[in-house]
Amino acid sequence: MYEVLQELNKTSGITGSMLVAEDGMVIAADLDSTHDDETVGALASSIAASVRNSMAKLGRDPFEQVTIEADHNQMFLADAGVGMLVVTAERQVNIGLVRLEIKNAVGRLQENH
């Protein structure tokens, strides 16, 4: 798992990544030192639960990926089957490239599990 995260973090603009259980428990993390693993894991879990509940109320399938844009950075959440892949990135990152790399990382995580 760590190898997948480290490889993902080599992508231009990505500042860190982690795999989080549905309850917010950190499974594996490779975040930069400005982020606390447990705090990011708890935040991602809370956001994912809210999105899942909203999608269920709309009668829609669970989400595959969620993007959150803030003033100075972005966060991507993706269902990886074995947990939720959380990726932090710079604000001006190439979103298409990041989404492609996340898709590849999810595939590798699912293969390794």
Phi and psi restraints in degrees (value plus and minus 20) as a CYANA .aco file:
   2 TYR   PHI     -80.9   -40.9
   2 TYR   PSI     -55.1   -15.1
   3 GLU   PHI     -83.7   -43.7
   3 GLU   PSI     -59.5   -19.5
   4 VAL   PHI     -84.6   -44.6
   4 VAL   PSI     -63.3   -23.3
   5 LEU   PHI     -85.1   -45.1
   5 LEU   PSI     -63.7   -23.7
   6 GLN   PHI     -82.5   -42.5
   6 GLN   PSI     -60.9   -20.9
   7 GLU   PHI     -85.9   -45.9
   7 GLU   PSI     -62.6   -22.6
   8 LEU   PHI     -80.5   -40.5
   8 LEU   PSI     -59.3   -19.3
   9 ASN   PHI     -89.3   -49.3
   9 ASN   PSI     -31.7     8.3
  10 LYS   PHI     -96.9   -56.9
  10 LYS   PSI     -32.2     7.8
  11 THR   PHI     -88.2   -48.2
  11 THR   PSI     112.3   152.3
  12 SER   PHI     -74.8   -34.8
  12 SER   PSI     106.9   146.9
  13 GLY   PHI      74.8   114.8
  13 GLY   PSI     -38.0     2.0
  14 ILE   PHI    -101.8   -61.8
  14 ILE   PSI     110.0   150.0
  15 THR   PHI    -123.9   -83.9
  15 THR   PSI     -32.0     8.0
  16 GLY   PHI     155.1   195.1
  16 GLY   PSI     145.1   185.1
  17 SER   PHI    -172.9  -132.9
  17 SER   PSI     139.0   179.0
  18 MET   PHI    -178.0  -138.0
  18 MET   PSI     141.1   181.1
  19 LEU   PHI    -135.6   -95.6
  19 LEU   PSI     107.2   147.2
  20 VAL   PHI    -145.7  -105.7
  20 VAL   PSI     118.0   158.0
  21 ALA   PHI     -92.2   -52.2
  21 ALA   PSI     143.9   183.9
  22 GLU   PHI     -77.4   -37.4
  22 GLU   PSI     -51.5   -11.5
  23 ASP   PHI    -103.7   -63.7
  23 ASP   PSI     -17.6    22.4
  24 GLY   PHI      75.3   115.3
  24 GLY   PSI     -24.4    15.6
  25 MET   PHI     -90.4   -50.4
  25 MET   PSI     113.3   153.3
  26 VAL   PHI     -96.6   -56.6
  26 VAL   PSI     103.0   143.0
  27 ILE   PHI    -108.9   -68.9
  27 ILE   PSI     -65.7   -25.7
  28 ALA   PHI    -175.8  -135.8
  28 ALA   PSI     125.7   165.7
  29 ALA   PHI    -166.7  -126.7
  29 ALA   PSI     123.8   163.8
  30 ASP   PHI    -162.7  -122.7
  30 ASP   PSI      47.0    87.0
  31 LEU   PHI    -118.2   -78.2
  31 LEU   PSI     137.7   177.7
  32 ASP   PHI     -91.1   -51.1
  32 ASP   PSI     146.4   186.4
  33 SER   PHI     -90.5   -50.5
  33 SER   PSI     -29.5    10.5
  34 THR   PHI    -101.4   -61.4
  34 THR   PSI     -28.3    11.7
  35 HIS   PHI    -136.7   -96.7
  35 HIS   PSI     114.8   154.8
  36 ASP   PHI    -106.3   -66.3
  36 ASP   PSI     104.4   144.4
  37 ASP   PHI     -73.1   -33.1
  37 ASP   PSI     -69.9   -29.9
  38 GLU   PHI     -85.5   -45.5
  38 GLU   PSI     -57.7   -17.7
  39 THR   PHI     -86.2   -46.2
  39 THR   PSI     -65.9   -25.9
  40 VAL   PHI     -84.5   -44.5
  40 VAL   PSI     -60.9   -20.9
  41 GLY   PHI     -81.4   -41.4
  41 GLY   PSI     -64.5   -24.5
  42 ALA   PHI     -85.6   -45.6
  42 ALA   PSI     -62.5   -22.5
  43 LEU   PHI     -81.9   -41.9
  43 LEU   PSI     -66.8   -26.8
  44 ALA   PHI     -82.1   -42.1
  44 ALA   PSI     -61.2   -21.2
  45 SER   PHI     -82.9   -42.9
  45 SER   PSI     -62.7   -22.7
  46 SER   PHI     -84.6   -44.6
  46 SER   PSI     -64.3   -24.3
  47 ILE   PHI     -83.0   -43.0
  47 ILE   PSI     -66.1   -26.1
  48 ALA   PHI     -81.8   -41.8
  48 ALA   PSI     -61.4   -21.4
  49 ALA   PHI     -82.8   -42.8
  49 ALA   PSI     -61.3   -21.3
  50 SER   PHI     -84.0   -44.0
  50 SER   PSI     -64.0   -24.0
  51 VAL   PHI     -85.1   -45.1
  51 VAL   PSI     -63.7   -23.7
  52 ARG   PHI     -78.8   -38.8
  52 ARG   PSI     -65.9   -25.9
  53 ASN   PHI     -82.4   -42.4
  53 ASN   PSI     -63.1   -23.1
  54 SER   PHI     -84.2   -44.2
  54 SER   PSI     -63.1   -23.1
  55 MET   PHI     -84.6   -44.6
  55 MET   PSI     -58.9   -18.9
  56 ALA   PHI     -83.9   -43.9
  56 ALA   PSI     -61.1   -21.1
  57 LYS   PHI     -83.4   -43.4
  57 LYS   PSI     -49.5    -9.5
  58 LEU   PHI    -106.5   -66.5
  58 LEU   PSI     -23.9    16.1
  59 GLY   PHI      53.0    93.0
  59 GLY   PSI       7.7    47.7
  60 ARG   PHI    -125.0   -85.0
  60 ARG   PSI     138.7   178.7
  61 ASP   PHI     -84.8   -44.8
  61 ASP   PSI     138.6   178.6
  62 PRO   PHI     -79.3   -39.3
  62 PRO   PSI     134.7   174.7
  63 PHE   PHI     -90.4   -50.4
  63 PHE   PSI     132.9   172.9
  64 GLU   PHI    -117.7   -77.7
  64 GLU   PSI     -59.4   -19.4
  65 GLN   PHI    -174.0  -134.0
  65 GLN   PSI     122.3   162.3
  66 VAL   PHI    -147.6  -107.6
  66 VAL   PSI     117.9   157.9
  67 THR   PHI    -137.6   -97.6
  67 THR   PSI     111.3   151.3
  68 ILE   PHI    -138.5   -98.5
  68 ILE   PSI     104.0   144.0
  69 GLU   PHI    -128.1   -88.1
  69 GLU   PSI     109.5   149.5
  70 ALA   PHI    -141.7  -101.7
  70 ALA   PSI     159.9   199.9
  71 ASP   PHI     -78.1   -38.1
  71 ASP   PSI     -62.2   -22.2
  72 HIS   PHI    -137.8   -97.8
  72 HIS   PSI     -25.3    14.7
  73 ASN   PHI    -179.0  -139.0
  73 ASN   PSI     158.7   198.7
  74 GLN   PHI    -154.4  -114.4
  74 GLN   PSI     137.4   177.4
  75 MET   PHI    -153.7  -113.7
  75 MET   PSI     114.8   154.8
  76 PHE   PHI    -136.8   -96.8
  76 PHE   PSI     114.0   154.0
  77 LEU   PHI    -138.4   -98.4
  77 LEU   PSI     110.8   150.8
  78 ALA   PHI    -158.7  -118.7
  78 ALA   PSI     116.6   156.6
  79 ASP   PHI     -91.4   -51.4
  79 ASP   PSI     100.0   140.0
  80 ALA   PHI    -129.1   -89.1
  80 ALA   PSI      -9.6    30.4
  81 GLY   PHI      58.5    98.5
  81 GLY   PSI     -75.6   -35.6
  82 VAL   PHI    -104.3   -64.3
  82 VAL   PSI     -22.5    17.5
  83 GLY   PHI     141.1   181.1
  83 GLY   PSI    -189.1  -149.1
  84 MET   PHI    -126.6   -86.6
  84 MET   PSI     107.8   147.8
  85 LEU   PHI    -105.5   -65.5
  85 LEU   PSI     105.4   145.4
  86 VAL   PHI    -135.5   -95.5
  86 VAL   PSI     107.5   147.5
  87 VAL   PHI    -146.3  -106.3
  87 VAL   PSI     109.0   149.0
  88 THR   PHI    -123.4   -83.4
  88 THR   PSI     125.2   165.2
  89 ALA   PHI    -169.3  -129.3
  89 ALA   PSI     142.2   182.2
  90 GLU   PHI     -86.2   -46.2
  90 GLU   PSI     137.4   177.4
  91 ARG   PHI     -81.4   -41.4
  91 ARG   PSI     -59.9   -19.9
  92 GLN   PHI    -116.4   -76.4
  92 GLN   PSI       6.4    46.4
  93 VAL   PHI     -87.6   -47.6
  93 VAL   PSI     134.6   174.6
  94 ASN   PHI     -95.6   -55.6
  94 ASN   PSI      81.4   121.4
  95 ILE   PHI     -82.1   -42.1
  95 ILE   PSI     -59.9   -19.9
  96 GLY   PHI     -80.7   -40.7
  96 GLY   PSI     -64.0   -24.0
  97 LEU   PHI     -83.7   -43.7
  97 LEU   PSI     -64.6   -24.6
  98 VAL   PHI     -81.8   -41.8
  98 VAL   PSI     -64.6   -24.6
  99 ARG   PHI     -82.4   -42.4
  99 ARG   PSI     -59.6   -19.6
 100 LEU   PHI     -83.8   -43.8
 100 LEU   PSI     -64.9   -24.9
 101 GLU   PHI     -86.1   -46.1
 101 GLU   PSI     -55.9   -15.9
 102 ILE   PHI     -84.5   -44.5
 102 ILE   PSI     -64.1   -24.1
 103 LYS   PHI     -79.0   -39.0
 103 LYS   PSI     -64.3   -24.3
 104 ASN   PHI     -84.4   -44.4
 104 ASN   PSI     -61.9   -21.9
 105 ALA   PHI     -85.1   -45.1
 105 ALA   PSI     -61.0   -21.0
 106 VAL   PHI     -80.1   -40.1
 106 VAL   PSI     -64.7   -24.7
 107 GLY   PHI     -79.7   -39.7
 107 GLY   PSI     -62.7   -22.7
 108 ARG   PHI     -89.4   -49.4
 108 ARG   PSI     -57.5   -17.5
 109 LEU   PHI     -83.5   -43.5
 109 LEU   PSI     -61.2   -21.2
 110 GLN   PHI     -88.7   -48.7
 110 GLN   PSI     -55.4   -15.4
 111 GLU   PHI     -85.6   -45.6
 111 GLU   PSI     -58.5   -18.5
 112 ASN   PHI     -99.5   -59.5
 112 ASN   PSI     -32.7     7.3
